[in-house]
């Protein structure tokens, strides 16, 4: 059981940067792979990237490679996504998620979800 709370969303101009945080409750954070997803109005929930339990492995959607970086600090029970060179098409509600297995792309495979944080990129 883990509870997740995202923060750090907001309004940013195209080309700017934003860092989202996801704080997890409990003392078993290192038992979970963590993922970031996003959902824009009228679109399906989309995998952004994930990080393994130890933080030793990351996996990104192809369109995010080189712009988004996921990291975790297990001592702080927190996972981050650093988003650079943001584009208007990055506008979405961003969610963090946790699962007890390895990183998987389909959102249905993830067990626990945060409430989401809005990211808006203006042109």
N, C-alpha and C positions, 0 to 999 in steps of 0.2 A: 504494500500500500504506500503510495506516494501522492502528495498534493503539490501542484505546480502553480506558480504565479509568475507571469511575464511582466516585464516593465521595460521602459526605454523607447517606446514608440512615440511618434510625433510627426510633425511636418518638416520636410527638408526639401531643398531645391535639388533639381537634377544635377548630378555630379557630386553631390555631397555624400556624407557618411553618417551612419547611425549604428549604435551598438545596442542590441537587445540583450536583456538578461532574463534568466528563468531560475527562480529560486525554488528549491525543493524542500519539503518538510522531511523530518525523520533523520535517522542516522544510517540508512541503507542506500544512500544515493549511488554509491559505487556498484550496486547490484543491477543497475539499469543502464541499458543503452538509451541515449537521448537523441531526439530528432527535432527538427524545425520544419514546420509546414506553413503554407500561406493559402489564403482564400480570398479572391477578389469577388465583387458582386457579380452574380450570374455565372460564376465559374466553379469548377470542382476544386476541392482541396488538393493542393499540390505539394509534393515533397521538395523541400529545399536542400536539406542535408542532414547528416547524422554523425554521431560520435560514439565510439564504443565505450564499454563500461570503464575501462582504464584510461580512456583518452588517447590510447595509442593508435587508433585508426579512425579516419574520417572518410565520409563518402558524400559526394555532392551530386546534385543534378547537374548535367552538363552545362546548362546555361548559367549556373552560379559559380562555376570554377573560376578562380582568379579574382572574383569580386567579393565573395562571401567566405568568411572563415569562422568555423565553429570550434570552440574550445570549451574545456570544463575544468573546474577546480573542485575536486571532490572534498577537499578540506572545508570548503565553503558551501557545499551542496548547491552549486550554481553552474549553469551552462550558459554560454554566450554565443551570439552570432554577431560578428563584425561585418557590416555591410558597407562597401565602398562603391564609388562610381554609380550611385543609385540612378535609376531611370524611372520615368513615370509608370511604366509597366510593372514596376516592383510594388506599386501601391496595392495594399491588401491588409487583411487582418493576419497577423503572424501568431502562430501557436507553437508552443513547445509540447513535446510528448515524451513519454517514457514507456519502455517495454523491457521485459525480463530476459529477452533473447538478444539476438544480434540486430544490426541495423537492417531494416526492410523498407522498401519504398511505399507499398500500399498503406494508406492511412488506416485501413480497417485492421491492420495487424498491431496497431499500437494500443496499449491498455489504458494509459492515463494521459489526461490532457489538461493544459492550463486554460484560462478563460480567454486568452488572446489579447493582443495589443495592436492598435491601429498604426500602420505606417502609411503616410501619404507623401508622395514625391511629386512636386510641382515642376512644371516646365518653364 
